[in-house]
């Protein structure tokens, strides 16, 4: 939940329409095309995955009934994938020697 930060409704829950209005204002101000509140869920899923959070835990946090839905919210950068691969390769190499 987001809260209204100023005005007569300060401290009350921000409505979906209010959140969209804020996004639209900042999207227009910055020239970012296609920015929308739902993108925050994708960002949240990606950040959780990059932090190593288990997919089942992510599923619960995002409120999904199916883990395959949760997987659609993870967008790993190639540099993160390479870093994880390199770390796994080193662990395997250490175990073999």
C-alpha positions in Angstrom: 0.0 0.0 0.0 1.1 3.5 -0.8 0.1 6.5 1.3 -0.8 10.0 0.2 2.2 12.2 1.1 0.6 15.6 1.1 -2.7 17.5 1.1 -5.9 16.9 2.9 -5.7 13.1 2.4 -2.1 12.8 3.8 -1.5 9.5 5.5 -4.5 7.8 3.8 -4.2 5.0 1.3 -3.4 6.1 -2.2 -6.0 4.9 -4.7 -5.1 3.0 -7.9 -6.2 6.0 -9.9 -4.0 8.3 -7.7 -1.0 6.1 -8.2 -1.6 6.1 -12.0 -1.8 9.9 -12.0 1.5 10.2 -10.2 3.2 7.8 -12.6 1.7 9.6 -15.6 3.0 12.9 -14.3 6.5 11.7 -13.7 6.5 9.7 -17.0 5.6 12.8 -18.9 8.1 14.9 -17.0 11.0 12.5 -17.6 10.0 11.3 -21.1 10.1 7.7 -20.0 7.8 5.8 -22.4 5.6 3.1 -21.1 6.2 3.6 -17.4 3.4 2.2 -15.3 2.8 1.1 -11.6 2.7 -2.6 -12.5 6.3 -2.3 -13.5 7.1 -2.1 -9.8 6.0 -5.8 -9.4 8.5 -6.8 -12.1 11.2 -4.8 -10.4 10.4 -6.4 -7.1 10.5 -9.9 -8.6 13.8 -9.2 -10.3 15.4 -7.7 -7.2 14.3 -10.6 -5.1 15.7 -13.1 -7.6 19.0 -11.2 -7.8 19.2 -11.3 -4.0 18.9 -15.1 -4.1 15.4 -15.4 -2.8 13.8 -18.8 -3.4 11.2 -18.8 -6.2 8.5 -20.3 -3.8 9.1 -17.4 -1.4 8.8 -15.0 -4.3 5.6 -16.6 -5.3 4.2 -16.1 -1.8 5.4 -12.5 -1.6 3.9 -11.6 -5.0 0.6 -13.5 -4.2 0.7 -15.8 -7.2 -1.2 -19.1 -7.2 1.3 -20.7 -9.7 5.1 -20.5 -9.6 5.2 -20.2 -13.4 3.4 -16.8 -13.1 6.0 -15.7 -10.7 8.8 -16.6 -13.1 7.4 -14.1 -15.6 8.3 -11.3 -13.1 12.0 -12.1 -13.1 14.1 -10.3 -15.6 17.8 -11.0 -15.0 20.5 -8.9 -16.6 23.1 -10.8 -18.6 25.8 -9.6 -16.2 23.9 -11.1 -13.3 23.5 -14.4 -15.1 27.2 -14.5 -16.0 28.2 -13.7 -12.4 26.1 -16.5 -11.0 27.5 -18.9 -13.7 31.1 -17.9 -12.9 30.5 -18.4 -9.1 28.9 -21.8 -9.7 31.7 -22.9 -11.9 34.2 -21.9 -9.2 32.3 -23.9 -6.6 32.2 -27.0 -8.8 35.9 -26.6 -9.6 36.7 -26.4 -5.8 34.6 -29.5 -5.1 36.4 -31.5 -7.8 39.8 -30.8 -6.5 
